């Protein structure tokens, strides 16, 4: 048996211990693509970022975007940079080819902004100022579904913290040279996370149970990425604990659904109501009434409202998030 397995290269630490030297990253696969519209990487890929500390997403000082994910072919890392109207992409890992094949769809090639006709001056002005807005389509369900479940009924800071802690602890280092990125856990790993670790991450039993139900049928849920958005939402909502809010937040990203408007949100109705009609106390029913002229494009209309920055002023104290981990 001697010599059958080559020893891993090591180096001596200051204290005399031995640690493994990370293997040199394999050469990446590459692709160049020129979109026939003014691309804005931040607008296209921004919805995939779950907070400033998201371990699956990084924006580099040079403007390039790094993204680590779990594809049908395995873990992969994608780096995208826009240079003079041309997109230069590099990808590492088993999922590299899949990521590069899906690059145009990820950046909005399957989106059709011409189907949107602004009927409010605010949206017309915002659309003109944001010509690079395209709705992403990742083709991946679980990577958007799980963080959306974590965001149910809590502040975004609480949800981002839970996602960050769980991915770093139970995910795996992303392939490629960026050692700050992690690939989210595979479904079986999510299913094996003990209850106390959910608690430490601040995730209550209702949300963790919903995630456990979803990962048990992950393969069937991933099929929803190829379905019509409404059919995809119906499939997701078959899982107890997944309702209209969560399904909309998921298919907006996985399917690039331009009409999947988010209902049940704590802030969105008042923002849309204030921007389009001066009604800061609008509820879901009033929001849907205001967005009715944009049927088929209601998510895009809501996104333009958010990008306009025309939000109601605050008159109360900021909500203080809870911390069940301290209980």
C-alpha positions in Angstrom: 0.0 0.0 0.0 3.0 2.3 0.5 3.2 4.9 -2.2 -0.4 4.4 -3.4 -1.6 7.7 -2.2 0.7 10.7 -2.7 1.0 12.9 0.4 -0.6 16.3 0.3 1.9 19.1 0.1 2.3 20.8 3.5 4.3 23.7 5.0 5.5 24.3 8.5 3.6 26.9 10.5 5.1 29.3 13.0 4.1 27.0 15.8 5.6 23.9 14.2 2.3 22.4 12.9 1.6 21.2 9.4 -1.1 22.6 7.3 -2.1 21.7 3.8 -1.2 24.1 0.9 -4.3 24.9 -1.1 -4.1 23.3 -4.6 -3.6 25.8 -7.4 -6.9 26.6 -9.2 -7.4 24.9 -12.5 -7.5 27.1 -15.5 -11.0 28.5 -16.0 -13.3 28.0 -18.9 -14.0 31.3 -20.7 -16.6 33.0 -22.8 -17.0 36.4 -24.5 -20.5 37.7 -25.3 -21.7 41.1 -26.6 -25.3 41.9 -25.5 -27.3 44.0 -28.0 -28.2 46.5 -25.3 -26.4 48.6 -22.7 -25.7 46.1 -20.0 -25.6 47.1 -16.3 -24.2 44.2 -14.3 -25.4 45.7 -11.0 -29.0 45.9 -12.1 -29.0 42.5 -13.7 -27.3 40.5 -11.0 -28.0 42.6 -7.9 -31.2 40.7 -7.0 -29.1 37.6 -6.5 -27.1 39.1 -3.7 -28.4 38.4 -0.2 -26.8 41.2 1.8 -23.3 42.8 1.8 -21.8 39.7 3.5 -23.3 37.1 1.1 -20.7 34.3 0.9 -22.0 33.2 -2.5 -21.7 36.7 -4.2 -18.9 39.3 -4.4 -18.4 42.5 -6.3 -14.7 43.2 -6.9 -13.1 46.7 -6.8 -12.7 46.5 -10.6 -16.5 46.2 -11.1 -16.5 42.4 -11.9 -19.1 40.2 -10.2 -18.2 36.8 -8.7 -21.0 34.3 -8.1 -20.8 30.7 -6.6 -23.6 28.3 -7.0 -24.6 24.7 -7.3 -25.6 23.8 -10.8 -27.1 20.5 -12.1 -23.6 19.5 -13.1 -22.0 20.4 -9.7 -20.5 23.4 -7.9 -19.3 26.3 -10.0 -17.9 29.8 -9.7 -18.6 32.5 -12.3 -16.7 35.8 -12.7 -18.4 38.3 -15.0 -16.8 41.6 -16.2 -18.2 44.1 -18.7 -15.5 45.8 -20.8 -16.5 48.2 -23.6 -19.9 46.7 -24.2 -18.5 43.1 -24.2 -18.9 40.6 -21.4 -15.9 38.6 -20.4 -16.7 35.6 -18.3 -14.6 32.9 -16.5 -15.9 29.9 -14.7 -14.4 27.2 -12.6 -15.6 23.8 -11.2 -17.8 21.0 -12.4 -20.6 23.5 -13.1 -18.4 25.8 -15.2 -19.7 24.8 -18.6 -23.3 25.0 -17.4 -22.8 28.5 -16.0 -21.2 29.8 -19.3 -23.9 28.2 -21.4 -26.5 30.1 -19.3 -24.6 33.4 -19.2 -26.9 35.3 -21.7 -30.0 34.3 -19.8 -28.4 35.2 -16.5 -27.7 38.7 -17.8 -31.3 39.2 -19.2 -31.1 37.9 -22.8 -34.5 36.2 -22.3 -36.2 39.3 -20.9 -38.2 41.6 -23.1 -38.4 45.2 -21.8 -40.2 46.3 -24.9 -43.3 44.6 -23.5 -43.5 47.2 -20.8 -45.3 50.5 -21.5 -45.0 53.0 -18.7 -48.3 54.7 -17.7 -46.9 56.8 -14.9 -44.3 59.6 -15.4 -42.2 58.3 -12.6 -41.8 54.9 -14.2 -41.1 56.5 -17.7 -38.4 58.6 -16.2 -36.8 55.8 -14.2 -36.9 53.4 -17.2 -35.2 56.0 -19.4 -32.5 56.5 -16.7 -32.0 52.8 -16.3 -31.6 51.5 -19.9 -29.5 48.5 -18.6 -32.3 47.0 -16.5 -32.9 43.4 -17.5 -34.5 40.7 -15.4 -32.1 37.8 -14.7 -33.0 34.2 -15.2 -30.8 31.8 -13.3 -32.5 28.5 -14.1 -31.9 27.5 -10.5 -34.7 27.2 -7.9 -33.2 26.1 -4.6 -30.5 28.8 -4.5 -33.3 31.5 -4.5 -36.0 29.5 -2.6 -34.0 28.8 0.5 -32.9 32.4 1.2 -36.4 33.5 0.4 -37.8 31.1 3.1 -35.2 32.5 5.5 -36.6 36.0 4.8 -40.1 35.1 5.8 -41.6 37.4 8.5 -38.2 38.7 9.7 -36.0 41.7 8.9 -33.6 41.5 6.0 -30.7 41.8 8.4 -31.8 38.7 10.4 -32.3 36.7 7.2 -29.0 37.8 5.7 -27.2 36.8 8.9 -28.8 33.3 8.9 -27.9 32.7 5.2 -24.4 33.9 5.8 -23.8 31.7 8.9 -25.4 28.5 7.5 -23.7 28.7 4.1 -20.3 29.3 5.6 -20.6 26.5 8.1 -22.3 23.9 5.9 -21.5 24.9 2.4 -18.2 24.2 0.7 -15.4 26.5 -0.6 -16.2 27.6 -4.1 -13.9 26.3 -6.9 -11.5 28.8 -8.4 -9.2 31.4 -7.1 -11.6 33.4 -4.9 -11.2 32.0 -1.5 -13.9 34.2 0.0 -16.7 32.5 -1.9 -18.8 29.5 -0.8 -21.2 27.2 -2.6 -24.4 26.7 -0.7 -25.0 23.2 0.9 -26.5 20.4 -1.2 -30.0 19.3 -0.3 -28.9 16.4 1.8 -26.6 18.6 3.9 -29.5 21.1 4.5 -31.5 18.1 5.8 -28.8 17.1 8.2 -28.4 20.4 10.0 -29.2 19.9 13.6 -32.0 21.9 15.3 -29.6 23.8 17.6 -27.6 25.1 14.6 -30.8 26.5 13.1 -31.5 28.1 16.5 -28.0 29.6 16.7 -28.5 31.1 13.2 -31.7 32.7 14.5 -34.0 30.6 12.3 -37.2 29.5 14.0 -38.8 26.1 13.7 -41.4 27.2 11.1 -38.8 28.4 8.6 -36.4 25.5 9.2 -39.2 23.0 8.8 -40.2 24.6 5.5 -36.7 24.3 4.2 -36.5 20.7 5.3 -39.7 19.9 3.4 -38.4 21.7 0.3 -35.0 20.0 0.2 -36.6 16.5 0.4 -38.1 17.2 -3.0 -35.4 19.5 -4.3 -35.2 17.7 -7.7 -38.9 18.2 -8.4 -38.7 21.8 -7.3 -35.7 22.5 -9.6 -37.9 21.4 -12.5 -40.0 24.5 -11.9 -37.2 26.6 -13.5 -38.2 25.4 -16.9 -41.9 25.9 -16.4 -44.2 28.8 -17.0 -43.8 31.2 -14.0 -47.4 30.6 -12.8 -47.1 26.9 -13.1 -43.7 27.1 -11.3 -45.4 29.1 -8.5 -48.1 26.5 -8.1 -45.6 23.7 -7.8 -43.6 25.6 -5.1 -46.7 26.4 -3.2 -47.6 22.7 -2.9 -44.9 22.7 -0.1 -46.5 23.7 3.3 -44.9 26.9 4.4 -44.3 28.3 0.9 -46.9 30.9 0.0 -47.3 33.6 -2.6 -44.6 35.9 -1.2 -41.9 33.2 -1.2 -42.9 31.7 -4.6 -42.9 35.2 -6.2 -39.5 36.1 -4.8 -38.1 32.8 -6.1 -39.5 32.7 -9.7 -38.5 36.4 -10.1 -34.9 35.1 -10.1 -35.1 31.5 -11.2 -37.5 32.1 -14.1 -37.0 35.8 -14.8 -40.8 36.3 -14.3 -41.7 39.9 -15.2 -45.3 39.6 -13.8 -44.5 37.8 -10.5 -45.3 40.7 -8.2 -44.6 40.2 -4.5 -47.6 40.3 -2.3 -47.6 39.9 1.5 -44.6 42.2 1.8 -44.3 44.5 4.8 -43.0 47.5 2.8 -43.7 47.1 -0.9 -47.4 48.1 -0.9 -46.8 51.4 0.8 -43.8 52.1 -1.4 -45.8 51.4 -4.6 -48.9 53.2 -3.3 -46.8 56.3 -2.3 -44.9 56.4 -5.6 -47.9 55.9 -7.9 -50.7 57.5 -6.0 -49.4 59.3 -3.0 -50.9 56.7 -0.7 -48.4 55.6 1.9 -50.9 53.4 3.7 -51.7 51.2 0.7 -52.2 47.5 1.2 -51.8 44.6 -1.2 -55.2 45.1 -2.8 -54.5 48.7 -3.5 -51.0 47.9 -4.8 -52.4 45.3 -7.2 -55.0 47.8 -8.3 -52.3 50.4 -9.1 -50.2 47.8 -10.9 -53.2 46.4 -12.9 -52.3 48.6 -16.0 -49.0 46.7 -16.1 -50.5 43.2 -16.2 -47.8 40.9 -17.5 -45.1 43.3 -16.3 -46.1 44.0 -12.7 -42.8 42.9 -11.2 -40.9 45.1 -13.6 -43.1 48.0 -12.7 -42.5 47.4 -9.0 -38.8 47.1 -9.6 -38.8 50.5 -11.4 -40.6 52.0 -8.5 -37.9 50.8 -6.1 -35.2 52.0 -8.4 -36.8 55.4 -8.6 -36.0 56.1 -4.9 -39.4 57.6 -4.4 -40.3 56.1 -1.1 -42.5 57.3 1.8 -40.6 59.2 4.5 -40.2 57.4 7.9 -42.3 58.6 10.8 -41.6 55.9 13.3 -38.7 54.2 14.9 -36.9 51.5 13.0 -38.0 48.0 13.9 -35.6 46.2 16.3 -34.9 42.7 15.1 -35.2 39.8 17.6 -32.6 37.2 18.3 -33.9 33.7 19.2 -30.3 32.5 19.4 -30.0 34.4 22.7 -33.0 32.6 24.2 
